[in-house]
Amino acid sequence: MMEALRIRAYADADESRVVVLWDRCGLLAPQNDPVRDIARKTRVNPEWFFVGEWNAQLVATCMAGYEGHRGWLNYLAVDPDFRRKGLARRIVEHAEARLREAGCPKINLQVRATNPDAIAFYERIGYSVDPVVSLGKRLEIDS
């Protein structure tokens, strides 16, 4: 069944479908404007913003990044109607392969503590909780 997933780079025409998918997946948060996040990503390594299509329906996304020290994954999403088919694993493996080709030695990601299903998924595919504290600082404050 995984053969039907076609992974490709994001295109501008995908924007509205991506935002709808992220909303269906519960990834939208008040502090993150999805249209702005997409615009930011398309300015930096846009070829590493992956979408997965199933029979021309956009059903998965994953953003990858690498600044020379660590790789990052963001906005992994699989349409709830298409879960448990290996699609998340497949798009993550695609992103990992691109990062590996770039010389990336390790991937980091952040998962909201309120999302135990995502944490369990990442653990099943080989990720583990690092003994670190994640800190953040907003540089852009919406008014």
C-alpha positions in Angstrom: 0.0 0.0 0.0 2.9 2.4 0.6 3.7 2.4 -3.1 0.8 4.7 -3.8 2.5 7.5 -1.8 4.3 10.0 -4.0 6.7 12.3 -2.1 7.8 15.5 -3.8 8.8 19.0 -2.9 6.2 21.5 -1.8 4.8 23.8 -4.5 3.2 27.2 -4.0 -0.1 25.8 -5.2 -0.1 23.4 -2.2 -0.4 26.1 0.4 -4.2 25.9 1.2 -4.2 22.1 1.1 -1.2 22.0 3.5 -2.9 24.4 6.0 -6.1 22.3 5.9 -4.1 19.2 6.5 -2.2 20.8 9.5 -5.5 21.9 10.9 -7.0 18.4 10.6 -3.9 17.0 12.3 -4.1 19.5 15.2 -0.8 21.1 14.4 -2.0 24.7 14.3 -1.3 26.7 17.4 -2.1 30.4 18.1 1.5 31.3 18.2 2.2 29.8 14.8 0.8 31.3 11.7 0.9 28.4 9.2 1.0 30.7 6.1 3.9 32.6 7.6 5.7 29.3 8.5 5.3 28.1 5.0 6.6 31.3 3.6 9.6 31.1 5.9 10.4 27.6 4.9 10.1 28.4 1.2 12.9 30.9 1.7 15.3 28.4 3.3 15.9 25.0 1.7 12.5 24.9 0.0 13.4 21.6 -1.6 13.4 20.1 1.9 9.7 20.8 2.4 8.1 17.5 1.5 4.5 16.7 0.7 3.1 13.3 0.2 0.3 12.6 -2.3 -2.0 9.7 -2.5 -3.8 9.5 -5.8 -3.3 13.3 -6.2 -4.6 14.0 -2.7 -2.2 15.8 -0.4 -2.1 13.6 2.7 1.3 14.2 4.4 4.0 16.8 5.0 7.4 17.0 6.6 9.8 20.0 6.8 13.5 19.3 7.1 16.3 21.7 7.9 20.0 21.6 8.5 22.3 24.4 9.6 25.5 22.4 9.5 25.4 20.9 13.0 22.0 19.3 13.5 19.1 18.5 11.3 15.5 19.3 12.3 12.1 17.9 11.4 9.0 20.0 11.7 5.4 19.8 10.7 5.2 16.1 10.2 1.5 15.5 9.4 -0.5 12.6 8.0 -4.2 13.0 7.3 -6.1 11.2 10.0 -7.9 9.1 7.3 -4.6 7.8 6.0 -2.8 6.9 9.3 -1.5 3.5 10.2 -0.4 2.9 6.6 3.3 3.6 7.0 3.0 7.1 5.4 4.6 9.0 8.3 7.5 6.6 8.5 8.0 6.8 4.7 8.1 10.6 4.6 10.4 10.8 7.6 12.7 8.3 6.0 12.7 10.4 2.9 13.6 13.5 4.9 16.3 11.5 6.8 17.8 10.4 3.5 18.1 14.0 2.2 19.7 15.1 5.5 22.1 12.2 5.5 23.1 13.1 1.9 23.9 16.6 3.2 26.2 15.2 5.8 23.9 15.7 8.8 25.0 13.6 11.8 21.9 13.9 14.0 18.3 15.0 13.8 16.5 16.8 16.5 12.8 17.5 16.7 10.3 18.8 19.2 6.9 17.3 20.0 4.4 19.0 22.2 4.2 17.1 25.5 0.4 16.9 25.0 0.9 14.7 22.0 1.9 11.2 23.3 0.9 9.5 20.0 3.5 11.5 18.1 6.1 10.7 20.8 5.3 7.0 20.6 5.5 7.1 16.8 9.0 8.7 16.8 10.2 6.2 19.5 9.0 3.3 17.3 11.1 4.6 14.4 14.3 5.0 16.4 14.1 8.4 18.0 14.6 8.8 21.7 14.1 11.5 24.3 17.4 13.4 24.7 18.4 14.5 28.3 18.2 18.2 27.3 15.9 21.1 28.1 14.4 22.7 25.0 14.5 26.5 25.3 12.9 29.0 23.0 12.7 32.8 22.5 10.2 34.5 20.2 12.0 37.1 18.0 8.8 38.1 16.3 5.8 39.1 18.4 2.5 39.6 16.8 0.6 42.6 17.9 
